[in-house]
Structures are given as C-alpha cells and as structure tokens.
Amino acid sequence: MNRFQLFVVFFCAVLSSPNVFAVDKTYRCQVLSDAYIQNNGELALVRDSSRIDQEFAVVKKTGEVIGDVMDSLKNPKVVAYGSDSNSYKVTWMQKSVGKNGVFLDYLNIEESAYGSQKPFGFFSGRLLLTGVCE
C-alpha cells in the first residue's frame, strides 16, 4: 500500500468515526414542564405556562441557545460535552446590577439516556424548566 492509499484509508476511517462530528451536533429541545421553587422550598408547577411546548436549539460545540425560551443568555461556557456516561453541561454567568452579585444559569442534557430523546433540565434562579432534546 502506497502513502496515498494509506492516507485515503486513514482519512475515511477518521470521517466514519462517530465521535469526530459529535461536538458539531445541534440539539433540538422542547419544554415539557415549567416550575419554580416557592419560598417554603417546595417545587410548584406553573400551569398554563407560555414556555410549555416551546422549542429551542443548542449548538453543542459552543453552548449557544437559539429560541425564545433562553435567547437572552449570552457567553455560554460548555463545562462538559457529554458522553455515554456523562451529561452535556453549559453554564452562563452574568453580573447582576448589585455589587458583587451574579446570576448563574445551568443547562444539563442527559446524554446517557436510552433512545433518541435526551431529558434536559434548565435551572435559573428559582426557575426550573424540563423537557427533552434530540
């Protein structure tokens, strides 16, 4: 086998590897529940929430969110790209108006879930959104 043939075989093997383009994936997500933490610490579901059934996309490589649900979040930081044993995780940190205050938002997509639908949880302050991503 000459060098060119070896290069072609190697190149094809790399392109056919499922992990090569895994980071370039875009998740398509749908909100299924909207809840918040009450002052007494209990979780309360928001009935008739306008967020339920809304969809958004997450660019896996950058953590950028596209869609009305979380469109205002800027400067995402991908903490973990996810795998069969670890969730995909993104955080957003923004300074609050007050001194030394920050807002921290967190998105978790469960990569290891069986099947094409992966459950997600989005936590922002006392807000919790859940649903599925594909």
N, CA, C and O of each residue as an XYZ file, in Angstrom:
536
protein
N       0.854     -1.170      0.000
C       0.000      0.000      0.000
C       0.902      1.235      0.000
O       1.782      1.375      0.849
N       0.667      2.132     -0.969
C       1.498      3.336     -1.031
C       0.975      4.393     -0.050
O      -0.067      4.213      0.580
N       1.706      5.477      0.062
C       1.352      6.531      1.039
C      -0.016      7.136      0.740
O      -0.799      7.387      1.655
N      -0.301      7.368     -0.528
C      -1.598      7.957     -0.879
C      -2.744      7.042     -0.464
O      -3.723      7.511      0.117
N      -2.642      5.750     -0.750
C      -3.684      4.801     -0.360
C      -3.822      4.741      1.159
O      -4.932      4.687      1.690
N      -2.693      4.751      1.844
C      -2.717      4.744      3.306
C      -3.411      5.991      3.842
O      -4.194      5.922      4.789
N      -3.107      7.148      3.215
C      -3.750      8.399      3.620
C      -5.260      8.327      3.397
O      -6.030      8.739      4.265
N      -5.689      7.816      2.264
C      -7.121      7.709      1.953
C      -7.819      6.799      2.965
O      -8.901      7.128      3.453
N      -7.207      5.662      3.280
C      -7.791      4.743      4.264
C      -7.904      5.427      5.621
O      -8.944      5.340      6.275
N      -6.848      6.101      6.047
C      -6.853      6.803      7.322
C      -7.918      7.901      7.330
O      -8.676      8.025      8.292
N      -7.975      8.696      6.258
C      -8.938      9.788      6.154
C     -10.374      9.264      6.231
O     -11.204      9.841      6.933
N     -10.669      8.190      5.523
C     -12.010      7.596      5.551
C     -12.341      7.043      6.935
O     -13.476      7.152      7.397
N     -11.352      6.454      7.588
C     -11.577      5.922      8.936
C     -11.905      7.042      9.908
O     -12.779      6.893     10.762
N     -11.211      8.154      9.780
C     -11.466      9.292     10.662
C     -12.855      9.854     10.411
O     -13.591     10.133     11.358
N     -13.217     10.021      9.155
C     -14.532     10.575      8.828
C     -15.671      9.656      9.242
O     -16.758     10.132      9.568
N     -15.442      8.361      9.235
C     -16.510      7.443      9.592
C     -16.633      7.247     11.100
O     -17.574      6.600     11.559
N     -15.714      7.787     11.867
C     -15.768      7.673     13.326
C     -16.937      8.490     13.854
O     -17.067      9.659     13.492
N     -17.801      7.913     14.703
C     -18.976      8.640     15.189
C     -18.631      9.806     16.102
O     -19.447     10.715     16.251
N     -17.462      9.817     16.712
C     -17.118     10.884     17.649
C     -16.516     12.106     16.983
O     -16.406     13.151     17.625
N     -16.123     12.017     15.729
C     -15.462     13.129     15.064
C     -16.373     14.341     14.978
O     -15.945     15.459     15.264
N     -17.613     14.134     14.591
C     -18.536     15.252     14.421
C     -19.527     15.384     15.574
O     -20.465     16.177     15.486
N     -19.344     14.635     16.639
C     -20.278     14.675     17.766
C     -20.372     16.063     18.369
O     -21.452     16.472     18.797
N     -19.281     16.788     18.415
C     -19.284     18.115     19.021
C     -20.022     19.119     18.150
O     -20.505     20.128     18.664
N     -20.127     18.873     16.831
C     -20.796     19.795     15.928
C     -22.315     19.630     15.921
O     -22.999     20.336     15.180
N     -22.837     18.754     16.694
C     -24.268     18.473     16.746
C     -25.056     19.667     17.287
O     -24.550     20.454     18.088
N     -26.281     19.780     16.839
C     -27.205     20.769     17.385
C     -28.368     20.016     18.018
O     -29.036     19.223     17.355
N     -28.603     20.264     19.283
C     -29.750     19.663     19.959
C     -31.005     20.448     19.593
O     -30.971     21.674     19.490
N     -32.095     19.746     19.400
C     -33.419     20.358     19.228
C     -34.204     19.975     20.476
O     -34.413     18.790     20.738
N     -34.639     20.962     21.243
C     -35.248     20.699     22.549
C     -36.665     21.262     22.629
O     -37.005     22.242     21.966
N     -37.483     20.610     23.462
C     -38.854     21.049     23.701
C     -39.108     21.074     25.198
O     -38.807     20.113     25.905
N     -39.663     22.181     25.675
C     -40.001     22.335     27.095
C     -41.282     21.567     27.386
O     -42.291     21.753     26.706
N     -41.242     20.701     28.400
C     -42.416     19.924     28.796
C     -42.984     20.342     30.140
O     -44.165     20.121     30.410
N     -42.150     20.949     30.993
C     -42.672     21.441     32.270
C     -41.936     22.700     32.696
O     -40.768     22.909     32.369
N     -42.658     23.529     33.435
C     -42.151     24.807     33.932
C     -42.486     24.837     35.416
O     -43.640     24.651     35.800
N     -41.488     25.067     36.239
C     -41.712     25.066     37.681
C     -40.818     26.111     38.340
O     -39.903     26.650     37.717
N     -41.097     26.383     39.595
C     -40.253     27.296     40.359
C     -40.238     26.846     41.820
O     -41.136     26.144     42.285
N     -39.209     27.267     42.516
C     -39.077     26.941     43.932
C     -39.793     28.029     44.730
O     -39.470     29.212     44.623
N     -40.759     27.611     45.523
C     -41.515     28.541     46.347
C     -40.687     28.981     47.561
O     -39.636     28.407     47.851
N     -41.173     29.998     48.257
C     -40.469     30.499     49.442
C     -40.311     29.443     50.524
O     -39.381     29.517     51.328
N     -41.203     28.462     50.557
C     -41.100     27.400     51.574
C     -40.204     26.249     51.115
O     -40.052     25.255     51.825
N     -39.610     26.388     49.920
C     -38.692     25.375     49.418
C     -39.327     24.302     48.564
O     -38.617     23.473     47.994
N     -40.651     24.292     48.457
C     -41.324     23.286     47.635
C     -41.333     23.707     46.169
O     -41.292     24.893     45.841
N     -41.387     22.721     45.316
C     -41.432     22.951     43.877
C     -42.885     23.116     43.445
O     -43.735     22.295     43.790
N     -43.167     24.163     42.700
C     -44.527     24.417     42.217
C     -44.527     24.434     40.691
O     -43.743     25.154     40.073
N     -45.404     23.643     40.089
C     -45.555     23.647     38.636
C     -46.338     24.873     38.199
O     -47.296     25.274     38.860
N     -45.936     25.459     37.100
C     -46.648     26.606     36.539
C     -47.650     26.067     35.531
O     -47.272     25.602     34.456
N     -48.906     26.131     35.874
C     -49.965     25.660     34.981
C     -50.186     26.694     33.881
O     -50.061     27.893     34.130
N     -50.505     26.258     32.699
C     -50.760     27.141     31.554
C     -49.580     28.063     31.258
O     -49.782     29.210     30.860
N     -48.362     27.584     31.444
C     -47.169     28.377     31.168
C     -46.991     28.564     29.668
O     -47.196     27.631     28.892
N     -46.615     29.751     29.269
C     -46.355     30.014     27.853
C     -45.067     29.336     27.389
O     -44.832     29.215     26.186
N     -44.232     28.891     28.331
C     -42.982     28.220     27.962
C     -43.197     26.765     27.542
O     -42.409     26.225     26.767
N     -44.253     26.130     28.045
C     -44.504     24.724     27.726
C     -44.759     24.577     26.232
O     -45.492     25.367     25.636
N     -44.155     23.570     25.642
C     -44.198     23.252     24.217
C     -43.331     24.173     23.360
O     -43.255     23.981     22.146
N     -42.675     25.169     23.962
C     -41.752     25.980     23.176
C     -40.513     25.158     22.855
O     -40.135     24.253     23.600
N     -39.899     25.485     21.750
C     -38.710     24.759     21.316
C     -37.521     25.700     21.252
O     -37.669     26.908     21.067
N     -36.349     25.125     21.408
C     -35.113     25.870     21.273
C     -34.037     24.915     20.787
O     -34.200     23.696     20.847
N     -32.956     25.468     20.315
C     -31.823     24.669     19.832
C     -30.587     25.036     20.635
O     -30.436     26.171     21.088
N     -29.709     24.062     20.802
C     -28.435     24.283     21.484
C     -27.327     23.801     20.556
O     -27.304     22.638     20.153
N     -26.417     24.699     20.223
C     -25.256     24.325     19.424
C     -24.267     23.673     20.386
O     -23.708     24.334     21.261
N     -24.061     22.382     20.214
C     -23.281     21.618     21.186
C     -21.856     22.147     21.339
O     -21.342     22.203     22.456
N     -21.227     22.524     20.270
C     -19.830     22.970     20.326
C     -19.663     24.239     21.158
O     -18.696     24.360     21.910
N     -20.590     25.182     21.033
C     -20.436     26.493     21.667
C     -21.337     26.704     22.882
O     -21.049     27.554     23.724
N     -22.427     25.935     22.980
C     -23.398     26.147     24.049
C     -24.409     27.234     23.730
O     -25.280     27.528     24.549
N     -24.306     27.830     22.558
C     -25.239     28.886     22.160
C     -26.657     28.331     22.083
O     -26.886     27.255     21.531
N     -27.610     29.085     22.647
C     -29.017     28.690     22.643
C     -29.767     29.600     21.685
O     -29.628     30.822     21.727
N     -30.568     28.979     20.818
C     -31.345     29.717     19.830
C     -32.813     29.393     20.069
O     -33.221     28.233     20.015
N     -33.594     30.421     20.330
C     -35.021     30.246     20.580
C     -35.473     31.190     21.674
O     -34.663     31.631     22.489
N     -36.745     31.500     21.698
C     -37.281     32.497     22.625
C     -37.145     32.128     24.095
O     -37.069     33.014     24.946
N     -37.113     30.850     24.405
C     -37.124     30.419     25.805
C     -35.914     30.948     26.569
O     -36.055     31.436     27.690
N     -34.731     30.856     25.971
C     -33.498     31.272     26.648
C     -32.626     32.126     25.749
O     -31.408     32.146     25.924
N     -33.198     32.816     24.812
C     -32.440     33.564     23.810
C     -31.588     34.681     24.406
O     -30.590     35.079     23.806
N     -31.960     35.188     25.564
C     -31.240     36.325     26.139
C     -29.923     35.929     26.802
O     -29.149     36.804     27.193
N     -29.654     34.641     26.936
C     -28.424     34.195     27.592
C     -27.230     34.390     26.662
O     -27.243     33.953     25.511
N     -26.219     35.043     27.173
C     -25.024     35.337     26.378
C     -23.796     34.717     27.030
O     -23.794     34.443     28.230
N     -22.763     34.498     26.246
C     -21.471     33.985     26.703
C     -21.567     32.638     27.419
O     -21.177     32.528     28.581
N     -22.077     31.625     26.742
C     -22.159     30.302     27.367
C     -20.775     29.691     27.565
O     -19.840     29.973     26.816
N     -20.667     28.860     28.577
C     -19.438     28.104     28.804
C     -19.809     26.626     28.870
O     -20.515     26.196     29.782
N     -19.331     25.859     27.905
C     -19.574     24.421     27.911
C     -18.648     23.810     28.955
O     -17.426     23.903     28.837
N     -19.226     23.190     29.969
C     -18.463     22.585     31.058
C     -18.114     21.145     30.714
O     -17.025     20.676     31.044
N     -19.039     20.430     30.046
C     -18.812     19.043     29.625
C     -19.594     18.799     28.343
O     -20.759     19.183     28.236
N     -18.949     18.156     27.366
C     -19.587     17.882     26.084
C     -20.475     16.642     26.112
O     -21.192     16.378     25.147
N     -20.440     15.892     27.185
C     -21.300     14.729     27.320
C     -20.738     13.496     26.654
O     -19.896     13.563     25.759
N     -21.238     12.362     27.125
C     -20.822     11.066     26.603
C     -21.868     10.045     27.035
O     -22.936     10.405     27.532
N     -21.551      8.781     26.843
C     -22.478      7.732     27.268
C     -22.605      7.667     28.787
O     -23.556      7.081     29.305
N     -21.655      8.264     29.504
C     -21.692      8.198     30.970
C     -21.691      9.567     31.634
O     -21.578      9.658     32.856
N     -21.815     10.638     30.844
C     -21.762     11.980     31.412
C     -22.709     12.897     30.651
O     -22.881     12.751     29.441
N     -23.309     13.820     31.343
C     -24.247     14.764     30.730
C     -23.524     15.889     30.015
O     -22.384     16.226     30.337
N     -24.210     16.464     29.038
C     -23.756     17.700     28.402
C     -24.143     18.825     29.346
O     -25.286     18.887     29.798
N     -23.193     19.726     29.655
C     -23.447     20.773     30.647
C     -22.973     22.129     30.128
O     -21.873     22.256     29.590
N     -23.822     23.133     30.301
C     -23.498     24.505     29.911
C     -23.883     25.425     31.060
O     -24.913     25.229     31.706
N     -23.044     26.435     31.312
C     -23.377     27.454     32.304
C     -23.284     28.834     31.661
O     -22.579     29.036     30.672
N     -24.011     29.766     32.246
C     -23.947     31.170     31.874
C     -23.794     31.958     33.168
O     -24.537     31.734     34.124
N     -22.842     32.872     33.205
C     -22.669     33.713     34.379
C     -22.748     35.165     33.928
O     -22.037     35.591     33.019
N     -23.634     35.919     34.589
C     -23.800     37.321     34.260
C     -23.837     38.120     35.549
O     -24.435     37.698     36.539
N     -23.198     39.265     35.528
C     -23.189     40.118     36.711
C     -24.562     40.726     36.909
O     -25.247     41.092     35.954
N     -24.947     40.826     38.167
C     -26.208     41.492     38.485
C     -25.941     42.975     38.689
O     -24.789     43.406     38.746
N     -26.996     43.739     38.797
C     -26.872     45.178     38.958
C     -26.188     45.515     40.290
O     -25.403     46.460     40.366
N     -26.490     44.740     41.333
C     -25.909     45.000     42.649
C     -24.430     44.683     42.706
O     -23.879     44.017     41.830
N     -23.810     45.170     43.744
C     -22.378     44.945     43.953
C     -22.100     43.476     44.250
O     -22.779     42.865     45.075
N     -21.099     42.911     43.575
C     -20.646     41.537     43.806
C     -21.687     40.462     43.534
O     -21.480     39.306     43.902
N     -22.777     40.804     42.913
C     -23.808     39.813     42.622
C     -23.637     39.210     41.238
O     -23.144     39.869     40.323
N     -24.044     37.954     41.088
C     -24.016     37.300     39.786
C     -25.268     36.454     39.610
O     -25.888     36.017     40.580
N     -25.618     36.239     38.366
C     -26.658     35.290     38.007
C     -25.952     34.105     37.371
O     -25.074     34.285     36.528
N     -26.326     32.897     37.767
C     -25.735     31.691     37.202
C     -26.861     30.807     36.688
O     -27.739     30.402     37.450
N     -26.833     30.510     35.401
C     -27.822     29.639     34.776
C     -27.122     28.357     34.367
O     -25.927     28.358     34.072
N     -27.876     27.258     34.350
C     -27.273     25.945     34.119
C     -28.209     25.082     33.287
O     -29.397     24.974     33.588
N     -27.664     24.465     32.232
C     -28.405     23.532     31.387
C     -27.709     22.185     31.430
O     -26.492     22.107     31.264
N     -28.471     21.125     31.652
C     -27.956     19.759     31.680
C     -28.785     18.927     30.708
O     -30.009     18.870     30.826
N     -28.120     18.276     29.742
C     -28.790     17.366     28.816
C     -28.202     15.982     29.056
O     -26.995     15.779     28.924
N     -29.052     15.049     29.404
C     -28.616     13.705     29.799
C     -28.271     12.856     28.579
O     -29.136     12.197     28.003
N     -26.998     12.883     28.195
C     -26.512     12.137     27.025
C     -26.699     10.627     27.171
O     -26.935      9.937     26.179
N     -26.598     10.115     28.378
C     -26.613      8.665     28.573
C     -28.012      8.060     28.570
O     -28.154      6.843     28.692
N     -29.043      8.882     28.433
C     -30.407      8.353     28.412
C     -30.609      7.468     27.186
O     -30.125      7.783     26.099
N     -31.314      6.379     27.362
C     -31.570      5.427     26.283
C     -32.497      6.055     25.251
O     -33.453      6.741     25.614
N     -32.228      5.832     23.989
C     -33.087      6.318     22.915
C     -32.648      7.676     22.394
O     -31.643      8.237     22.833
N     -33.421      8.190     21.451
C     -33.044      9.445     20.802
C     -33.433     10.673     21.617
O     -32.835     11.735     21.446
N     -34.414     10.551     22.491
C     -34.826     11.684     23.313
C     -34.019     11.719     24.605
O     -34.007     10.764     25.382
N     -33.348     12.846     24.809
C     -32.499     13.035     25.981
C     -33.149     14.068     26.895
O     -33.394     15.194     26.462
N     -33.436     13.713     28.149
C     -34.060     14.675     29.057
C     -33.107     15.825     29.385
O     -31.893     15.640     29.465
N     -33.680     17.014     29.572
C     -32.872     18.157     29.974
C     -33.493     18.827     31.183
O     -34.686     18.691     31.455
N     -32.654     19.553     31.898
C     -33.088     20.415     32.985
C     -32.372     21.743     32.834
O     -31.162     21.780     32.610
N     -33.111     22.824     32.956
C     -32.536     24.171     32.903
C     -32.903     24.872     34.188
O     -34.077     24.970     34.543
N     -31.889     25.362     34.885
C     -32.091     25.981     36.192
C     -31.591     27.420     36.138
O     -30.443     27.674     35.773
N     -32.461     28.360     36.504
C     -32.114     29.779     36.507
C     -32.772     30.427     37.714
O     -33.990     30.606     37.741
N     -31.968     30.782     38.717
C     -32.552     31.322     39.947
C     -33.454     30.283     40.566
O     -33.010     29.183     40.895
N     -34.728     30.628     40.729
C     -35.685     29.664     41.275
C     -36.502     28.973     40.192
O     -37.390     28.178     40.500
N     -36.213     29.266     38.933
C     -36.919     28.694     37.788
C     -36.309     27.352     37.395
O     -35.086     27.205     37.384
N     -37.150     26.378     37.073
C     -36.696     25.089     36.570
C     -37.553     24.699     35.372
O     -38.772     24.569     35.483
N     -36.902     24.515     34.226
C     -37.580     24.035     33.028
C     -37.059     22.629     32.753
O     -35.868     22.367     32.920
N     -37.936     21.729     32.335
C     -37.524     20.385     31.965
C     -38.160     20.025     30.630
O     -39.139     20.637     30.202
N     -37.585     19.022     29.985
C     -38.125     18.574     28.706
C     -37.202     17.556     28.083
O     -36.460     16.861     28.777
N     -37.254     17.473     26.762
C     -36.427     16.512     26.029
C     -35.730     17.202     24.856
O     -36.222     18.184     24.299
N     -34.570     16.652     24.505
C     -33.789     17.123     23.348
C     -33.491     15.929     22.452
O     -33.404     14.793     22.918
N     -33.341     16.196     21.194
C     -32.915     15.159     20.238
C     -31.698     15.647     19.510
O     -31.165     14.940     18.655
